Amino acid sequence: MKSLKTVALGVIIIASFIFVINELPKVFVSVKSSSQLAQVGGGNTYYVATNGSDTNTGTLAAPFRTIHKGMSYLRSGDTLYIRAGTYDESFGSEMAFDNSGATSWNQAITIAAYPGEQVTLKPSSGYRVFTFDLPKYAFIILDGLIMDATNVTINGVKITRGTGAPSHHIWIKNSVIRNAPSQGVLTTNGADGNRFTNVDVYANGFTCSGYATLDFCHGMYISANNNIIEYSKIHGNAGWGVQVYDEAGTISNNIIRYNLVYDNAAAGLRGVGIGLYSGPGHEAYGNIVWGNNYGITMNYGATEAQVHDNIIYRNGGTYILDANGLNSAGIYNNTLINQDVPNPIPPIPGGGTTPINGQCGTTQNACVAGTLSDTADSATQYLWQCLGSNGGITASCSLPRPTTQYTLTISKGTSTGQGAVTSSPTGINCGTTCNASFNSGASVTLTATPSTGSTFAGWSGCTSVSGTSCTVTMNAARSVTAMFNIATTNQSPSVNGGADRAITLPTNSVSLTGAATDDGLPAGSTLTVTWSRV
């Protein structure tokens, strides 16, 4: 059996022709089933539901229980709708329908999720969710299905040949293919003419059965002719996002267009967003490619390939790799934005400029023009964002001078009074917050406000003083003391004679004077005046 080997990256010659893109990629639609019932070939329609029975007639009111049962009724132009639920079934050469006589999509057999319902195909065992390996599996449409390959041993979907002629013209649309141990999708051995539209292909290749390293297992591995991948998301797979390659022969005319291809090489090894190899006529256009180890690569006989009108950015290595100069005339109108290459020279502080010399980046304080919203220091390197062509560009950026801050600390001395100190600019509210940091050279005005029953006694540590205000110039760490005293008042209490009386003194009295006069005491009596705190 032919092994599925991933090509090693050869000599790198970068063709980096950069232009403003003339047309952005088309609008991507979400992965979901069709919004209305459709019969592609105008044939019969059958239904499957989790509450059905295989003894039923397969109508909407009396659906079959298993998808295999529904398949056994299908003929050219027929449609099988699957109602919501999770189905523990895998599909291979036992699928009991024959569409080998079909010659166009008007004669297709359609297997689809019922409109607006979520259908998950998650077999508990088997090699794949779907294996199309016989010529009778031709012009087949899968629409709106979630194909979860968690429990199978190899692929999500394989389109190939068995002992005879291959399967061909399989169209998967509005679907999800995920969690396959090896490839999410694999087409091989002359299984040509397939199409993948609005398919979400992710999290495939992480156990990679039968291969030496995880980067040999890809989201989509195309080893056949005349396939189209369009309006899809291929992301988070262990190896390549899309690999167009045949180890032993030549394949041609595969089109990769209007896709989002990102964050592949998720196993931490090699990984290309889109790889075009092994023959002429491949084309990649209108794609947005980011977060992979490489953007788009061409090698190993990929002559006459066309790579144009793509947006390629933030990949770990090369924007576009054209090994041995195979396709330099076919690379055009691509927008290449930053490969996250750090500038080896730290920015010059104090408004000076630092040359970039063609090295670009975006993460961490991207600088296209003007000034960054950060400050420079000798230990920091930054990444820049710029556009340029092969050979480097002339560009520079600057950072403002670093700003030093000093701490201002307020204390209230040893006085017994109470009060608060506030600052302008804000920061001090002492009270509770008695220290704050201010920029070097800042002028900070402190204001003292005594509490009731206290008076403000003065400042120490200020640059200048005006009454209850203190000005401090922050050219170093500073400490300022505000002093508050208890307010002093004297009042003379008086009381008429009579029985012993308690006298309440005025608040905050600090001294007492008083006298008592004889108000006609009995003979021999003694008048005594005693002050005591009660």
Backbone torsions as a table, in degrees:
resi	resn	phi	psi	omega
1	MET	NA	138.5	-178.1
2	LYS	-66.9	129.3	177.8
3	SER	-78.7	155.7	-178.8
4	LEU	-107.1	83.3	-174.7
5	LYS	-94.9	138.6	175.3
6	THR	-86.3	135.6	-177.8
7	VAL	-69.3	145.9	173.1
8	ALA	-81.3	150.3	-179.6
9	LEU	-76.8	128.6	-176.0
10	GLY	-93.8	-152.8	179.7
11	VAL	-62.3	132.8	-174.7
12	ILE	-96.9	121.2	169.5
13	ILE	-122.6	115.6	-173.0
14	ILE	-92.7	121.5	172.5
15	ALA	-102.7	102.9	-171.6
16	SER	-114.9	69.8	176.6
17	PHE	-85.9	121.2	-172.3
18	ILE	-118.4	127.2	176.6
19	PHE	-137.8	163.1	170.6
20	VAL	-72.3	131.0	-176.5
21	ILE	-67.7	136.8	-176.7
22	ASN	-82.4	-28.8	-177.3
23	GLU	-144.1	123.8	178.0
24	LEU	-71.2	156.5	177.6
25	PRO	-57.0	155.1	-178.6
26	LYS	-63.1	166.7	178.1
27	VAL	-72.0	132.9	178.3
28	PHE	-88.8	138.9	177.7
29	VAL	-101.2	157.2	-178.6
30	SER	-76.5	157.1	179.9
31	VAL	-80.4	112.7	178.6
32	LYS	-161.8	167.1	179.8
33	SER	-75.5	167.0	-179.7
34	SER	-61.0	152.9	-176.0
35	SER	-85.1	-10.4	179.3
36	GLN	-147.8	157.2	179.3
37	LEU	-65.4	137.4	180.0
38	ALA	-142.8	139.3	175.7
39	GLN	-117.4	104.8	-171.4
40	VAL	-60.2	-45.8	-176.4
41	GLY	-99.7	3.9	-180.0
42	GLY	71.9	19.9	-178.5
43	GLY	-90.4	-152.1	-179.3
44	ASN	-79.8	158.0	179.0
45	THR	-124.1	134.0	179.5
46	TYR	-127.5	163.8	-174.3
47	TYR	-135.1	147.3	174.9
48	VAL	-129.1	140.8	177.6
49	ALA	-147.4	154.3	-179.7
50	THR	-66.8	-20.0	177.1
51	ASN	-102.4	15.2	179.6
52	GLY	-86.6	-170.1	179.1
53	SER	-145.6	140.6	178.6
54	ASP	-73.2	-2.8	171.9
55	THR	-92.1	-3.4	177.9
56	ASN	-76.2	179.3	-177.9
57	THR	-96.2	-3.1	176.4
58	GLY	81.7	17.6	175.4
59	THR	-83.7	173.5	177.7
60	LEU	-61.7	-37.0	179.9
61	ALA	-79.8	-25.2	-177.8
62	ALA	-134.1	71.8	-173.9
63	PRO	-76.2	160.1	170.1
64	PHE	-71.2	163.6	177.2
65	ARG	-92.0	-36.9	-175.9
66	THR	-112.6	149.4	178.1
67	ILE	-66.9	-37.3	178.4
68	HIS	-58.5	-39.8	178.7
69	LYS	-63.4	-44.9	178.4
70	GLY	-62.2	-38.5	179.1
71	MET	-61.0	-32.4	-175.9
72	SER	-65.6	-15.7	179.5
73	TYR	-94.1	-10.5	-168.9
74	LEU	-76.9	138.4	173.5
75	ARG	-131.8	174.4	-178.0
76	SER	-52.6	128.4	179.1
77	GLY	88.1	-4.8	-177.6
78	ASP	-82.1	162.5	178.6
79	THR	-130.6	135.9	174.7
80	LEU	-117.2	116.2	177.2
81	TYR	-97.5	135.5	-179.8
82	ILE	-110.8	125.2	179.2
83	ARG	-77.6	169.0	-172.9
84	ALA	-58.7	147.2	176.0
85	GLY	140.2	179.0	177.4
86	THR	-109.9	131.1	-174.1
87	TYR	-118.4	124.4	178.9
88	ASP	-90.0	74.9	179.4
89	GLU	-142.6	140.6	169.3
90	SER	-117.0	161.7	-167.8
91	PHE	-136.2	124.5	179.0
92	GLY	-142.1	-140.8	-174.5
93	SER	-68.0	-8.5	176.9
94	GLU	-81.3	-6.8	179.9
95	MET	-60.6	122.2	-166.7
96	ALA	-94.6	55.5	171.1
97	PHE	-139.2	157.7	-175.2
98	ASP	-136.3	114.2	177.5
99	ASN	-121.5	30.0	-175.4
100	SER	-65.1	-20.5	-179.8
101	GLY	-83.9	-6.2	-177.8
102	ALA	-72.0	142.8	179.5
103	THR	-126.1	-0.9	179.2
104	SER	-154.2	167.6	179.4
105	TRP	-68.7	-17.8	174.9
106	ASN	-66.2	-16.5	178.8
107	GLN	-107.3	17.4	-173.9
108	ALA	-69.7	151.2	166.0
109	ILE	-95.5	128.6	-176.8
110	THR	-112.3	130.2	174.0
111	ILE	-120.4	113.6	-167.1
112	ALA	-139.5	152.9	168.6
113	ALA	-67.8	142.4	175.3
114	TYR	-60.8	138.2	-173.8
115	PRO	-51.9	129.3	176.6
116	GLY	80.4	2.5	-178.0
117	GLU	-115.2	149.9	-178.6
118	GLN	-96.9	124.3	-178.3
119	VAL	-121.3	123.9	178.7
120	THR	-115.7	126.4	173.8
121	LEU	-102.4	109.5	-175.5
122	LYS	-135.3	83.9	179.8
123	PRO	-66.4	146.2	179.5
124	SER	-83.2	-8.6	178.9
125	SER	-161.8	179.6	178.1
126	GLY	111.7	173.2	-179.6
127	TYR	-81.5	-38.5	-174.6
128	ARG	-149.9	168.1	170.2
129	VAL	-74.0	-50.0	175.9
130	PHE	-128.2	133.6	168.8
131	THR	-125.3	114.3	174.7
132	PHE	-104.0	105.6	-171.5
133	ASP	-134.3	14.6	-179.8
134	LEU	-131.4	150.4	-177.9
135	PRO	-64.8	-17.4	178.0
136	LYS	-71.5	-15.6	176.3
137	TYR	-92.3	83.2	-178.0
138	ALA	-136.6	143.5	-177.1
139	PHE	51.7	61.5	178.3
140	ILE	-114.7	133.4	177.7
141	ILE	-112.6	126.4	169.1
142	LEU	-108.6	124.3	-171.0
143	ASP	-134.1	123.3	170.9
144	GLY	76.3	28.0	-175.5
145	LEU	-107.8	141.6	169.3
146	ILE	-96.5	114.5	-179.1
147	MET	-104.4	101.8	-176.1
148	ASP	-101.3	110.8	-173.7
149	ALA	-98.7	26.0	-176.3
150	THR	-55.0	-40.3	-170.7
151	ASN	-101.2	-0.1	177.8
152	VAL	-86.9	174.0	-173.1
153	THR	-102.5	-16.0	-176.4
154	ILE	-130.5	-91.2	-169.3
155	ASN	-108.0	167.5	167.6
156	GLY	-76.9	-56.8	178.9
157	VAL	-135.4	132.4	173.8
158	LYS	-126.0	130.1	176.7
159	ILE	-118.2	116.5	-167.8
160	THR	-156.4	-162.0	171.5
161	ARG	-120.2	149.8	173.7
162	GLY	-95.9	-115.3	179.7
163	THR	-89.0	-13.5	-178.2
164	GLY	-123.0	-137.6	178.9
165	ALA	-70.1	156.9	-176.3
166	PRO	-81.6	163.4	163.8
167	SER	-71.6	161.6	-179.1
168	HIS	-163.9	164.0	177.5
169	HIS	52.3	62.9	171.3
170	ILE	-104.1	127.6	-178.1
171	TRP	-116.7	112.3	176.8
172	ILE	-105.7	124.5	-176.0
173	LYS	-137.6	153.0	173.3
174	ASN	51.2	41.3	-170.5
175	SER	-132.4	170.1	177.1
176	VAL	-121.3	136.7	173.7
177	ILE	-129.8	116.5	-170.6
178	ARG	-145.9	157.8	167.4
179	ASN	66.0	24.3	176.0
180	ALA	-75.4	140.6	177.5
181	PRO	-60.1	-37.8	179.4
182	SER	-111.7	-121.4	-177.6
183	GLN	-73.9	143.5	170.1
184	GLY	-67.2	-49.2	176.7
185	VAL	-130.1	135.5	177.3
186	LEU	-135.5	124.5	173.0
187	THR	-119.6	131.4	-175.1
188	THR	-144.7	170.7	162.6
189	ASN	54.6	47.0	175.1
190	GLY	78.7	11.1	176.3
191	ALA	-80.8	84.1	-166.9
192	ASP	-98.2	170.3	168.1
193	GLY	74.1	26.2	-178.1
194	ASN	-90.3	161.2	-176.3
195	ARG	-141.0	140.5	-179.7
196	PHE	-131.8	112.0	-173.3
197	THR	-124.3	125.1	178.5
198	ASN	53.3	54.9	-180.0
199	VAL	-112.8	135.9	177.5
200	ASP	-102.4	108.5	-174.2
201	VAL	-115.0	112.8	-175.2
202	TYR	-153.1	160.4	174.2
203	ALA	59.3	39.0	178.3
204	ASN	-108.7	150.5	170.6
205	GLY	93.8	12.7	-171.6
206	PHE	-88.6	-8.6	169.7
207	THR	-116.8	-19.7	162.0
208	CYS	48.0	57.9	-177.8
209	SER	-58.7	127.7	174.3
210	GLY	88.5	3.4	-178.9
211	TYR	-124.5	156.7	-171.0
212	ALA	-73.5	-40.1	-177.8
213	THR	-136.3	157.1	-175.0
214	LEU	-66.3	-22.2	-178.0
215	ASP	-78.0	2.8	171.5
216	PHE	-88.7	-1.5	-176.9
217	CYS	-115.3	125.5	-165.0
218	HIS	-120.4	168.8	172.3
219	GLY	-63.8	-53.8	-179.9
220	MET	-136.2	121.7	-179.1
221	TYR	-113.4	108.5	-176.6
222	ILE	-104.7	112.4	178.6
223	SER	-127.6	52.4	-179.3
224	ALA	-154.6	-176.8	-173.7
225	ASN	-106.5	153.5	167.6
226	ASN	57.9	40.7	174.4
227	ASN	-96.0	151.8	177.6
228	ILE	-127.1	129.0	171.3
229	ILE	-117.8	121.3	-171.5
230	GLU	-147.2	148.6	174.0
231	TYR	52.4	34.0	-173.3
232	SER	-116.9	167.3	172.9
233	LYS	-115.4	123.8	177.0
234	ILE	-124.4	109.7	-168.9
235	HIS	-154.8	153.5	173.0
236	GLY	63.9	27.3	177.0
237	ASN	-92.6	160.2	-172.7
238	ALA	-65.7	-42.5	-175.9
239	GLY	-110.5	-125.0	178.4
240	TRP	-68.1	155.0	169.3
241	GLY	-74.2	-62.5	175.9
242	VAL	-126.3	122.8	178.8
243	GLN	-116.9	115.9	177.2
244	VAL	-107.5	102.0	-169.1
245	TYR	-162.5	141.1	171.6
246	ASP	-131.6	122.6	-173.0
247	GLU	-67.6	-38.4	-170.5
248	ALA	-103.0	-15.1	-173.1
249	GLY	-142.2	-157.1	-178.5
250	THR	-118.5	135.6	173.6
251	ILE	-125.2	158.2	-172.2
252	SER	-148.9	160.0	165.9
253	ASN	59.2	45.2	172.3
254	ASN	-97.4	137.9	-174.4
255	ILE	-117.5	128.0	176.2
256	ILE	-119.2	109.7	-171.2
257	ARG	-142.1	143.2	172.3
258	TYR	55.8	43.9	179.5
259	ASN	-113.2	159.5	166.2
260	LEU	-102.0	118.0	-177.6
261	VAL	-124.3	109.2	-170.0
262	TYR	-152.8	153.3	172.9
263	ASP	55.3	35.8	171.1
264	ASN	-86.2	-175.0	-166.4
265	ALA	60.3	33.7	-175.3
266	ALA	-71.2	-11.6	175.5
267	ALA	-79.0	-4.4	177.8
268	GLY	88.5	9.5	179.6
269	LEU	-109.3	-146.4	178.6
270	ARG	-71.7	166.0	176.4
271	GLY	172.5	124.4	179.7
272	VAL	-105.5	144.5	173.8
273	GLY	-62.8	-60.4	177.7
274	ILE	-132.5	124.0	177.3
275	GLY	-115.7	124.6	179.9
276	LEU	-113.9	117.6	-175.7
277	TYR	-142.5	175.6	160.6
278	SER	66.1	31.9	174.1
279	GLY	149.8	174.9	-173.2
280	PRO	-90.3	162.5	165.3
281	GLY	82.5	6.3	176.6
282	HIS	-72.2	152.6	-177.7
283	GLU	-145.2	133.5	175.1
284	ALA	-127.0	119.2	-179.1
285	TYR	-151.4	153.6	177.0
286	GLY	69.4	14.6	-179.2
287	ASN	-92.2	154.6	169.4
288	ILE	-113.9	119.6	-169.8
289	VAL	-125.0	119.9	179.3
290	TRP	-153.8	159.0	172.5
291	GLY	73.4	14.9	176.7
292	ASN	-101.9	173.0	176.6
293	ASN	-70.6	-33.0	173.7
294	TYR	-134.0	158.2	178.9
295	GLY	-81.2	-86.6	177.8
296	ILE	-126.5	130.5	-179.7
297	THR	-124.0	151.8	175.7
298	MET	-135.6	135.3	-176.9
299	ASN	-167.8	175.5	170.0
300	TYR	52.0	58.5	172.5
301	GLY	81.7	14.8	-179.9
302	ALA	-80.6	62.7	-177.7
303	THR	-75.1	152.6	176.2
304	GLU	61.5	19.7	176.4
305	ALA	-72.0	150.1	179.3
306	GLN	-119.8	125.4	176.3
307	VAL	-127.7	109.1	-173.3
308	HIS	-152.9	155.6	175.2
309	ASP	55.1	36.6	173.6
310	ASN	-103.3	155.8	169.8
311	ILE	-109.0	120.8	-173.4
312	ILE	-128.6	121.1	-177.1
313	TYR	-155.4	154.5	174.7
314	ARG	52.1	41.6	167.9
315	ASN	-94.0	154.2	-170.6
316	GLY	-71.7	-22.1	-177.1
317	GLY	-123.3	-107.1	-171.3
318	THR	-94.0	146.2	171.4
319	TYR	-62.6	-67.0	-179.8
320	ILE	-131.6	121.6	179.3
321	LEU	-103.5	118.9	178.0
322	ASP	-118.0	85.1	-175.4
323	ALA	-64.7	134.3	176.8
324	ASN	63.5	17.7	174.3
325	GLY	63.3	38.4	-174.6
326	LEU	-71.9	-30.8	-165.8
327	ASN	-134.9	28.2	-172.7
328	SER	-59.3	-30.3	178.8
329	ALA	-76.9	-14.2	-177.1
330	GLY	-102.4	12.1	179.9
331	ILE	-112.3	113.1	-175.6
332	TYR	-159.7	158.3	175.2
333	ASN	54.9	32.8	174.1
334	ASN	-95.7	143.7	173.7
335	THR	-101.0	116.7	-177.1
336	LEU	-111.7	119.6	-174.4
337	ILE	-125.6	107.1	167.3
338	ASN	56.1	131.3	170.9
339	GLN	-113.7	21.7	179.7
340	ASP	54.7	47.4	176.1
341	VAL	-94.1	118.9	-177.0
342	PRO	-69.6	139.9	173.1
343	ASN	-70.4	124.1	-175.8
344	PRO	-72.9	-9.8	-177.9
345	ILE	-105.3	120.5	176.4
346	PRO	-61.2	146.9	177.9
347	PRO	-59.2	146.8	180.0
348	ILE	-82.5	124.6	-179.9
349	PRO	-67.0	166.4	169.7
350	GLY	76.7	29.4	175.0
351	GLY	84.9	-2.0	175.5
352	GLY	-72.5	166.7	-178.3
353	THR	-107.1	151.6	179.0
354	THR	-119.5	123.2	178.9
355	PRO	-63.3	142.5	175.1
356	ILE	-97.7	-39.1	177.0
357	ASN	55.1	46.6	170.4
358	GLY	88.3	-9.8	-179.9
359	GLN	-90.4	129.5	-168.9
360	CYS	-124.0	161.7	175.8
361	GLY	-171.8	170.5	177.7
362	THR	-132.2	-32.8	-173.8
363	THR	-69.5	148.6	176.0
364	GLN	67.3	88.0	173.3
365	ASN	61.0	59.6	-178.8
366	ALA	-60.0	136.6	-179.3
367	CYS	-125.1	111.9	173.3
368	VAL	-97.3	-43.7	177.0
369	ALA	-162.0	158.3	176.6
370	GLY	85.4	-143.4	-170.5
371	THR	-122.2	140.9	177.1
372	LEU	-73.8	156.9	177.0
373	SER	-92.1	49.2	178.4
374	ASP	-150.6	176.4	177.7
375	THR	-116.2	149.7	-176.2
376	ALA	-87.8	148.6	168.3
377	ASP	-147.7	165.1	-170.3
378	SER	-69.7	-15.6	-175.6
379	ALA	-96.1	-5.1	-171.1
380	THR	-104.3	131.8	168.9
381	GLN	-109.3	144.9	-177.7
382	TYR	-121.6	158.2	174.9
383	LEU	-104.6	144.2	-174.1
384	TRP	-115.0	158.3	171.8
385	GLN	-117.4	126.1	178.1
386	CYS	-156.2	162.2	176.7
387	LEU	-113.7	138.7	179.8
388	GLY	-162.7	-177.7	-179.9
389	SER	-121.1	173.5	-177.6
390	ASN	-54.9	132.3	-179.2
391	GLY	108.2	-6.2	175.6
392	GLY	92.2	166.3	179.1
393	ILE	-134.5	172.6	174.6
394	THR	-107.2	120.3	-178.6
395	ALA	-155.7	159.4	177.1
396	SER	-155.5	157.9	175.9
397	CYS	-139.0	165.7	178.6
398	SER	-139.5	157.5	175.9
399	LEU	-122.0	147.3	175.4
400	PRO	-67.3	156.5	179.4
401	ARG	-59.7	142.2	177.8
402	PRO	-58.5	141.9	179.6
403	THR	-103.6	121.8	177.9
404	THR	-91.7	142.0	176.4
405	GLN	-119.0	146.1	177.2
406	TYR	-121.9	155.2	-177.2
407	THR	-96.0	132.6	173.7
408	LEU	-107.3	124.5	-177.3
409	THR	-117.2	133.2	-179.3
410	ILE	-110.5	134.1	170.0
411	SER	-128.9	166.5	-176.2
412	LYS	-115.3	22.0	174.4
413	GLY	62.7	-156.1	-178.9
414	THR	-108.2	10.7	-178.3
415	SER	-68.1	158.5	-176.5
416	THR	-94.0	-8.2	178.9
417	GLY	-79.2	174.8	-178.1
418	GLN	-126.8	150.9	177.0
419	GLY	-178.2	177.7	-178.1
420	ALA	-125.0	153.4	176.5
421	VAL	-127.6	128.6	176.8
422	THR	-123.0	164.8	-176.0
423	SER	-128.5	156.2	168.7
424	SER	-135.4	116.7	4.1
425	PRO	-61.2	161.0	-177.5
426	THR	-64.6	158.7	179.8
427	GLY	152.7	-43.4	178.0
428	ILE	-96.1	129.6	172.2
429	ASN	-148.4	80.2	-166.7
430	CYS	-113.2	104.8	-9.0
431	GLY	51.4	-121.1	-165.2
432	THR	-98.8	-36.9	-176.6
433	THR	-109.0	106.1	-171.7
434	CYS	-110.7	13.3	170.9
435	ASN	-151.3	151.5	179.4
436	ALA	-159.3	159.9	179.3
437	SER	-103.6	138.5	179.3
438	PHE	-131.5	152.0	-179.1
439	ASN	-61.2	148.3	176.2
440	SER	-57.3	132.4	-180.0
441	GLY	87.4	-6.5	-178.8
442	ALA	-69.0	146.2	174.2
443	SER	-101.7	117.9	-176.5
444	VAL	-110.7	127.7	177.5
445	THR	-103.6	123.7	177.6
446	LEU	-102.8	141.8	178.5
447	THR	-125.7	128.2	179.4
448	ALA	-99.6	134.7	178.5
449	THR	-130.5	109.6	-178.6
450	PRO	-71.8	151.6	174.7
451	SER	-78.8	166.7	177.1
452	THR	-58.9	131.4	179.9
453	GLY	88.6	0.6	178.6
454	SER	-125.6	161.9	175.2
455	THR	-128.6	151.9	176.5
456	PHE	-82.0	129.6	-173.6
457	ALA	-103.4	-21.1	178.6
458	GLY	147.7	173.2	-179.0
459	TRP	-114.2	158.8	162.4
460	SER	-143.7	146.6	178.6
461	GLY	93.7	5.4	-177.7
462	CYS	-86.0	157.8	169.2
463	THR	-74.4	-40.8	174.9
464	SER	-151.3	157.2	-176.2
465	VAL	-131.8	139.6	172.0
466	SER	-142.1	97.6	-179.8
467	GLY	62.4	-124.0	-179.7
468	THR	-85.6	6.2	179.9
469	SER	-106.0	142.3	179.3
470	CYS	-130.5	128.6	177.0
471	THR	-106.1	132.2	-178.4
472	VAL	-126.1	126.1	173.7
473	THR	-92.7	122.9	-171.8
474	MET	-88.9	75.0	174.1
475	ASN	-102.1	4.3	176.3
476	ALA	-169.5	175.4	172.7
477	ALA	-64.7	135.3	-174.2
478	ARG	-128.0	148.7	174.1
479	SER	-126.9	132.6	-178.7
480	VAL	-128.1	139.3	177.6
481	THR	-113.7	131.6	173.4
482	ALA	-111.7	132.1	-176.1
483	MET	-115.3	134.2	179.5
484	PHE	-126.6	136.8	177.1
485	ASN	-115.3	159.7	173.0
486	ILE	-72.7	135.8	-179.7
487	ALA	-67.5	140.6	-177.6
488	THR	-107.0	129.1	174.2
489	THR	-141.1	142.9	177.5
490	ASN	-119.9	130.7	175.7
491	GLN	-136.7	144.4	-178.8
492	SER	-97.5	109.6	178.4
493	PRO	-79.3	151.4	173.8
494	SER	-142.1	153.6	-179.7
495	VAL	-151.2	139.6	175.8
496	ASN	-73.8	157.2	179.9
497	GLY	-63.6	171.9	-178.4
498	GLY	146.0	-158.9	178.7
499	ALA	-64.4	170.0	177.2
500	ASP	-55.1	134.3	-176.5
501	ARG	-127.1	148.4	170.3
502	ALA	-93.4	130.3	-178.0
503	ILE	-108.3	123.5	176.9
504	THR	-90.8	120.6	-176.6
505	LEU	-86.4	156.3	177.6
506	PRO	-61.2	152.8	179.8
507	THR	-59.2	138.9	175.9
508	ASN	62.5	24.9	172.7
509	SER	-65.2	138.2	-178.2
510	VAL	-116.3	-10.3	176.8
511	SER	-148.8	151.0	-177.7
512	LEU	-126.3	135.0	169.7
513	THR	-132.7	147.9	-179.5
514	GLY	-169.3	164.7	178.5
515	ALA	-146.3	156.0	178.4
516	ALA	-128.2	141.2	178.4
517	THR	-119.4	152.3	-180.0
518	ASP	-70.1	124.9	-177.8
519	ASP	-108.0	27.9	179.6
520	GLY	92.9	60.6	179.6
521	LEU	-79.4	154.8	174.0
522	PRO	-60.0	154.6	179.9
523	ALA	-57.5	139.7	178.6
524	GLY	84.1	-1.9	-179.7
525	SER	-82.4	155.8	178.4
526	THR	-119.3	133.6	178.1
527	LEU	-94.7	121.1	179.2
528	THR	-123.8	132.6	176.5
529	VAL	-110.4	121.0	-179.4
530	THR	-127.6	128.7	174.7
531	TRP	-98.9	132.3	176.0
532	SER	-145.1	144.0	177.9
533	ARG	-79.5	130.1	179.9
534	VAL	-121.3	NA	NA
